[in-house]
C-alpha cells in the first residue's frame, strides 16, 4: 500500500517537505469493515486548512497521519453483508491507495447513473456546495446579477450555471484566457480574467446594474474589486477564501474593517459564511434530483482535471492553490 502522510506543518505555501510517502502492507478488514482500493482521490482547497494546527470547523490532520480526502474506491474484500467485491463507493480514505473503513461509512455508487468520478465533483461535495450556498443564501432572482470567482473550478462553474438556470445574469471570474473562453462556452453572460491589469474596470463595465449576489470563493483583490459594486440588499454567501489560505499574517494597514462594516451597514448587505454540511439534511435530496436533471438536459456541464499517480498529489495540490488546475482536480490512483 502506498500512502502520503503529513510530515510537517507549512509556514505559508506548502512544499513537498510537508509530505512523506510511505509503503506499508495492505490492511485487513475486520468484521463489519471493507477493504477498499482507491480509484480517484479528490483534491480540494479545504485540505490546506487541515495542514494547520489551528482550531477550525474540522480537526487538523495529525502529524504522521494520512492526509485526509474524499475518494472513489472499489471494494476489494467485504466483511459486511451490505457490500460485495467490485462495488464502487464514495469514501473518505484520504491520500492512500488502499484502506479499510466500516461499511457504514461509505456510500455505494451506481456506475450506470453517472461516471463515478462525478461523486466527488459536480454530483458530489463541490456541486452541492454551489447549489446550497447559492440557492439558500444567495437566493438569485430572475434578472439579478450573480458574480462568482474561481469560476472555472467545480464550485464556481456550478454556481454560474445554476444562477443562469434560475434566470439570473452570471458573471464569472477566472485566471487566464483559456478559463475565460470555457466560461463563455458554458453560457456565462460575461467572463473576466482577474489577472488582467484592467480587471477592476472590466468588472465595473460587466455589472452596469451592480451586483446582487457575490458568491465568495477567493477573497483578495477580487473581493476588493467587488465590494464597491454590491447593490443595496446584496447577498454574499462566503464559501471560501482561497487567496488567503497560505497567508501567515494580516495585510499591512490601514485597518479596513471599519469601512467594510460601514458598507455592510449602509447597503444592508447579507454576508453569511457556511460549511456545506449544514445543508445536507435540508437540501441534499433536492440537489441530487435537480443536478441529475440539469446534467441530462445540458444546462449543467463540468470539467475534470485528472492527474495520474498518487505520488503526484502534492504537486497537483500546490498548483490548485495557485490556479494551475482547470476543472475539478482529481488524482487517478488506480484503474477504474
Ligand atoms: P477550484 O478548483 O476552483 O480551485 C481553487 C481556484 O481558486 C484556483 O483554481 C484558482 O483559479 C482560484 N484562485 C486561487 N488563488 C486565487 C486568487 N488569489 N485570486 C483569485 N482566484 C484565485 O476549487 P473548488 O471549486 O473546489 O473550491 C472553490 C472555493 O470553495 C474554495 O475557496 C474552497 O475552499 C471553497 N469550498 C467551500 C466549501 C464550504 O463548505 N464552505 C466546500 C467546498 C469548497 P483561477 O485560475 O481562476 O484563479
Boltz pocket constraint, residues with backbone or C-beta under 6 A from the ligand:
constraints:
  - pocket:
      binder: B
      contacts: [[A, 43], [A, 44], [A, 45], [A, 46], [A, 125], [A, 126], [A, 129], [A, 149], [A, 150], [A, 151], [A, 152], [A, 153], [A, 154], [A, 155], [A, 156], [A, 173], [A, 174], [A, 175], [A, 176], [A, 179], [A, 194], [A, 216], [A, 217], [A, 218], [A, 219], [A, 220], [A, 221], [A, 222], [A, 238], [A, 239], [A, 240], [A, 241], [A, 242], [A, 243], [A, 274], [A, 275], [A, 276], [A, 277], [A, 319], [A, 320], [A, 321], [A, 322], [A, 323], [A, 324], [A, 325], [A, 327], [A, 328], [A, 329]]
      max_distance: 6.0
